[in-house]
Amino acid sequence: MKQAIIYALDFDGVICDSALETGVSGWKAAAKIWDDFTTSLPSKDFSDKFRQV
C-alpha cells in the first residue's frame, strides 16, 4: 500500500487571527465542565486579556 502524503499547515496569525474563536471555544468547553460559570460567553474584557496571552 502506498503511503499518503499529509500536509499540515499553520496559518493562524498569518492569514487569520483565531484568538477570539479559540477563547470562546475554550470558555464553552469549561462551562460544560464547571458549574460556576455564570455566562455562556466570556466578557469583552476577558477576551481582550486572553488575546494578550
Phi and psi restraints in degrees (range 20) as a CNS / XPLOR table:
assign (resid 1 and name C) (resid 2 and name N)
       (resid 2 and name CA) (resid 2 and name C) 1.0 -79.2 20.0 2
assign (resid 2 and name N) (resid 2 and name CA)
       (resid 2 and name C) (resid 3 and name N) 1.0 134.5 20.0 2
assign (resid 2 and name C) (resid 3 and name N)
       (resid 3 and name CA) (resid 3 and name C) 1.0 -75.7 20.0 2
assign (resid 3 and name N) (resid 3 and name CA)
       (resid 3 and name C) (resid 4 and name N) 1.0 138.8 20.0 2
assign (resid 3 and name C) (resid 4 and name N)
       (resid 4 and name CA) (resid 4 and name C) 1.0 -79.7 20.0 2
assign (resid 4 and name N) (resid 4 and name CA)
       (resid 4 and name C) (resid 5 and name N) 1.0 149.2 20.0 2
assign (resid 4 and name C) (resid 5 and name N)
       (resid 5 and name CA) (resid 5 and name C) 1.0 -92.0 20.0 2
assign (resid 5 and name N) (resid 5 and name CA)
       (resid 5 and name C) (resid 6 and name N) 1.0 129.1 20.0 2
assign (resid 5 and name C) (resid 6 and name N)
       (resid 6 and name CA) (resid 6 and name C) 1.0 -115.0 20.0 2
assign (resid 6 and name N) (resid 6 and name CA)
       (resid 6 and name C) (resid 7 and name N) 1.0 128.5 20.0 2
assign (resid 6 and name C) (resid 7 and name N)
       (resid 7 and name CA) (resid 7 and name C) 1.0 -107.1 20.0 2
assign (resid 7 and name N) (resid 7 and name CA)
       (resid 7 and name C) (resid 8 and name N) 1.0 129.1 20.0 2
assign (resid 7 and name C) (resid 8 and name N)
       (resid 8 and name CA) (resid 8 and name C) 1.0 -118.4 20.0 2
assign (resid 8 and name N) (resid 8 and name CA)
       (resid 8 and name C) (resid 9 and name N) 1.0 116.2 20.0 2
assign (resid 8 and name C) (resid 9 and name N)
       (resid 9 and name CA) (resid 9 and name C) 1.0 -113.2 20.0 2
assign (resid 9 and name N) (resid 9 and name CA)
       (resid 9 and name C) (resid 10 and name N) 1.0 136.4 20.0 2
assign (resid 9 and name C) (resid 10 and name N)
       (resid 10 and name CA) (resid 10 and name C) 1.0 -113.3 20.0 2
assign (resid 10 and name N) (resid 10 and name CA)
       (resid 10 and name C) (resid 11 and name N) 1.0 105.3 20.0 2
assign (resid 10 and name C) (resid 11 and name N)
       (resid 11 and name CA) (resid 11 and name C) 1.0 -110.7 20.0 2
assign (resid 11 and name N) (resid 11 and name CA)
       (resid 11 and name C) (resid 12 and name N) 1.0 -1.3 20.0 2
assign (resid 11 and name C) (resid 12 and name N)
       (resid 12 and name CA) (resid 12 and name C) 1.0 -63.0 20.0 2
assign (resid 12 and name N) (resid 12 and name CA)
       (resid 12 and name C) (resid 13 and name N) 1.0 132.1 20.0 2
assign (resid 12 and name C) (resid 13 and name N)
       (resid 13 and name CA) (resid 13 and name C) 1.0 87.9 20.0 2
assign (resid 13 and name N) (resid 13 and name CA)
       (resid 13 and name C) (resid 14 and name N) 1.0 -14.2 20.0 2
assign (resid 13 and name C) (resid 14 and name N)
       (resid 14 and name CA) (resid 14 and name C) 1.0 -104.5 20.0 2
assign (resid 14 and name N) (resid 14 and name CA)
       (resid 14 and name C) (resid 15 and name N) 1.0 -56.2 20.0 2
assign (resid 14 and name C) (resid 15 and name N)
       (resid 15 and name CA) (resid 15 and name C) 1.0 -94.3 20.0 2
assign (resid 15 and name N) (resid 15 and name CA)
       (resid 15 and name C) (resid 16 and name N) 1.0 -35.3 20.0 2
assign (resid 15 and name C) (resid 16 and name N)
       (resid 16 and name CA) (resid 16 and name C) 1.0 -146.0 20.0 2
assign (resid 16 and name N) (resid 16 and name CA)
       (resid 16 and name C) (resid 17 and name N) 1.0 166.6 20.0 2
assign (resid 16 and name C) (resid 17 and name N)
       (resid 17 and name CA) (resid 17 and name C) 1.0 -120.2 20.0 2
assign (resid 17 and name N) (resid 17 and name CA)
       (resid 17 and name C) (resid 18 and name N) 1.0 107.6 20.0 2
assign (resid 17 and name C) (resid 18 and name N)
       (resid 18 and name CA) (resid 18 and name C) 1.0 -98.3 20.0 2
assign (resid 18 and name N) (resid 18 and name CA)
       (resid 18 and name C) (resid 19 and name N) 1.0 17.2 20.0 2
assign (resid 18 and name C) (resid 19 and name N)
       (resid 19 and name CA) (resid 19 and name C) 1.0 -57.0 20.0 2
assign (resid 19 and name N) (resid 19 and name CA)
       (resid 19 and name C) (resid 20 and name N) 1.0 -44.7 20.0 2
assign (resid 19 and name C) (resid 20 and name N)
       (resid 20 and name CA) (resid 20 and name C) 1.0 -63.4 20.0 2
assign (resid 20 and name N) (resid 20 and name CA)
       (resid 20 and name C) (resid 21 and name N) 1.0 -47.1 20.0 2
assign (resid 20 and name C) (resid 21 and name N)
       (resid 21 and name CA) (resid 21 and name C) 1.0 -63.7 20.0 2
assign (resid 21 and name N) (resid 21 and name CA)
       (resid 21 and name C) (resid 22 and name N) 1.0 -39.3 20.0 2
assign (resid 21 and name C) (resid 22 and name N)
       (resid 22 and name CA) (resid 22 and name C) 1.0 -65.2 20.0 2
assign (resid 22 and name N) (resid 22 and name CA)
       (resid 22 and name C) (resid 23 and name N) 1.0 -43.3 20.0 2
assign (resid 22 and name C) (resid 23 and name N)
       (resid 23 and name CA) (resid 23 and name C) 1.0 -62.8 20.0 2
assign (resid 23 and name N) (resid 23 and name CA)
       (resid 23 and name C) (resid 24 and name N) 1.0 -43.5 20.0 2
assign (resid 23 and name C) (resid 24 and name N)
       (resid 24 and name CA) (resid 24 and name C) 1.0 -66.1 20.0 2
assign (resid 24 and name N) (resid 24 and name CA)
       (resid 24 and name C) (resid 25 and name N) 1.0 -42.0 20.0 2
assign (resid 24 and name C) (resid 25 and name N)
       (resid 25 and name CA) (resid 25 and name C) 1.0 -62.0 20.0 2
assign (resid 25 and name N) (resid 25 and name CA)
       (resid 25 and name C) (resid 26 and name N) 1.0 -43.8 20.0 2
assign (resid 25 and name C) (resid 26 and name N)
       (resid 26 and name CA) (resid 26 and name C) 1.0 -63.5 20.0 2
assign (resid 26 and name N) (resid 26 and name CA)
       (resid 26 and name C) (resid 27 and name N) 1.0 -41.2 20.0 2
assign (resid 26 and name C) (resid 27 and name N)
       (resid 27 and name CA) (resid 27 and name C) 1.0 -61.4 20.0 2
assign (resid 27 and name N) (resid 27 and name CA)
       (resid 27 and name C) (resid 28 and name N) 1.0 -46.3 20.0 2
assign (resid 27 and name C) (resid 28 and name N)
       (resid 28 and name CA) (resid 28 and name C) 1.0 -63.7 20.0 2
assign (resid 28 and name N) (resid 28 and name CA)
       (resid 28 and name C) (resid 29 and name N) 1.0 -39.7 20.0 2
assign (resid 28 and name C) (resid 29 and name N)
       (resid 29 and name CA) (resid 29 and name C) 1.0 -65.0 20.0 2
assign (resid 29 and name N) (resid 29 and name CA)
       (resid 29 and name C) (resid 30 and name N) 1.0 -43.9 20.0 2
assign (resid 29 and name C) (resid 30 and name N)
       (resid 30 and name CA) (resid 30 and name C) 1.0 -64.7 20.0 2
assign (resid 30 and name N) (resid 30 and name CA)
       (resid 30 and name C) (resid 31 and name N) 1.0 -37.3 20.0 2
assign (resid 30 and name C) (resid 31 and name N)
       (resid 31 and name CA) (resid 31 and name C) 1.0 -64.0 20.0 2
assign (resid 31 and name N) (resid 31 and name CA)
       (resid 31 and name C) (resid 32 and name N) 1.0 -28.4 20.0 2
assign (resid 31 and name C) (resid 32 and name N)
       (resid 32 and name CA) (resid 32 and name C) 1.0 -76.3 20.0 2
assign (resid 32 and name N) (resid 32 and name CA)
       (resid 32 and name C) (resid 33 and name N) 1.0 -26.3 20.0 2
assign (resid 32 and name C) (resid 33 and name N)
       (resid 33 and name CA) (resid 33 and name C) 1.0 -87.6 20.0 2
assign (resid 33 and name N) (resid 33 and name CA)
       (resid 33 and name C) (resid 34 and name N) 1.0 -44.8 20.0 2
assign (resid 33 and name C) (resid 34 and name N)
       (resid 34 and name CA) (resid 34 and name C) 1.0 -109.4 20.0 2
assign (resid 34 and name N) (resid 34 and name CA)
       (resid 34 and name C) (resid 35 and name N) 1.0 131.4 20.0 2
assign (resid 34 and name C) (resid 35 and name N)
       (resid 35 and name CA) (resid 35 and name C) 1.0 -75.8 20.0 2
assign (resid 35 and name N) (resid 35 and name CA)
       (resid 35 and name C) (resid 36 and name N) 1.0 -14.5 20.0 2
assign (resid 35 and name C) (resid 36 and name N)
       (resid 36 and name CA) (resid 36 and name C) 1.0 -83.8 20.0 2
assign (resid 36 and name N) (resid 36 and name CA)
       (resid 36 and name C) (resid 37 and name N) 1.0 3.6 20.0 2
assign (resid 36 and name C) (resid 37 and name N)
       (resid 37 and name CA) (resid 37 and name C) 1.0 -75.7 20.0 2
assign (resid 37 and name N) (resid 37 and name CA)
       (resid 37 and name C) (resid 38 and name N) 1.0 122.8 20.0 2
assign (resid 37 and name C) (resid 38 and name N)
       (resid 38 and name CA) (resid 38 and name C) 1.0 -99.0 20.0 2
assign (resid 38 and name N) (resid 38 and name CA)
       (resid 38 and name C) (resid 39 and name N) 1.0 -11.5 20.0 2
assign (resid 38 and name C) (resid 39 and name N)
       (resid 39 and name CA) (resid 39 and name C) 1.0 -125.9 20.0 2
assign (resid 39 and name N) (resid 39 and name CA)
       (resid 39 and name C) (resid 40 and name N) 1.0 152.5 20.0 2
assign (resid 39 and name C) (resid 40 and name N)
       (resid 40 and name CA) (resid 40 and name C) 1.0 -79.8 20.0 2
assign (resid 40 and name N) (resid 40 and name CA)
       (resid 40 and name C) (resid 41 and name N) 1.0 -19.8 20.0 2
assign (resid 40 and name C) (resid 41 and name N)
       (resid 41 and name CA) (resid 41 and name C) 1.0 -131.4 20.0 2
assign (resid 41 and name N) (resid 41 and name CA)
       (resid 41 and name C) (resid 42 and name N) 1.0 151.6 20.0 2
assign (resid 41 and name C) (resid 42 and name N)
       (resid 42 and name CA) (resid 42 and name C) 1.0 -71.0 20.0 2
assign (resid 42 and name N) (resid 42 and name CA)
       (resid 42 and name C) (resid 43 and name N) 1.0 155.7 20.0 2
assign (resid 42 and name C) (resid 43 and name N)
       (resid 43 and name CA) (resid 43 and name C) 1.0 -71.4 20.0 2
assign (resid 43 and name N) (resid 43 and name CA)
       (resid 43 and name C) (resid 44 and name N) 1.0 163.9 20.0 2
assign (resid 43 and name C) (resid 44 and name N)
       (resid 44 and name CA) (resid 44 and name C) 1.0 -62.5 20.0 2
assign (resid 44 and name N) (resid 44 and name CA)
       (resid 44 and name C) (resid 45 and name N) 1.0 -39.2 20.0 2
assign (resid 44 and name C) (resid 45 and name N)
       (resid 45 and name CA) (resid 45 and name C) 1.0 -60.2 20.0 2
assign (resid 45 and name N) (resid 45 and name CA)
       (resid 45 and name C) (resid 46 and name N) 1.0 -45.3 20.0 2
assign (resid 45 and name C) (resid 46 and name N)
       (resid 46 and name CA) (resid 46 and name C) 1.0 -62.4 20.0 2
assign (resid 46 and name N) (resid 46 and name CA)
       (resid 46 and name C) (resid 47 and name N) 1.0 -44.5 20.0 2
assign (resid 46 and name C) (resid 47 and name N)
       (resid 47 and name CA) (resid 47 and name C) 1.0 -62.1 20.0 2
assign (resid 47 and name N) (resid 47 and name CA)
       (resid 47 and name C) (resid 48 and name N) 1.0 -40.2 20.0 2
assign (resid 47 and name C) (resid 48 and name N)
       (resid 48 and name CA) (resid 48 and name C) 1.0 -63.7 20.0 2
assign (resid 48 and name N) (resid 48 and name CA)
       (resid 48 and name C) (resid 49 and name N) 1.0 -42.0 20.0 2
assign (resid 48 and name C) (resid 49 and name N)
       (resid 49 and name CA) (resid 49 and name C) 1.0 -67.5 20.0 2
assign (resid 49 and name N) (resid 49 and name CA)
       (resid 49 and name C) (resid 50 and name N) 1.0 -38.4 20.0 2
assign (resid 49 and name C) (resid 50 and name N)
       (resid 50 and name CA) (resid 50 and name C) 1.0 -61.6 20.0 2
assign (resid 50 and name N) (resid 50 and name CA)
       (resid 50 and name C) (resid 51 and name N) 1.0 -40.5 20.0 2
assign (resid 50 and name C) (resid 51 and name N)
       (resid 51 and name CA) (resid 51 and name C) 1.0 -63.1 20.0 2
assign (resid 51 and name N) (resid 51 and name CA)
       (resid 51 and name C) (resid 52 and name N) 1.0 -31.4 20.0 2
assign (resid 51 and name C) (resid 52 and name N)
       (resid 52 and name CA) (resid 52 and name C) 1.0 -73.3 20.0 2
assign (resid 52 and name N) (resid 52 and name CA)
       (resid 52 and name C) (resid 53 and name N) 1.0 -24.3 20.0 2
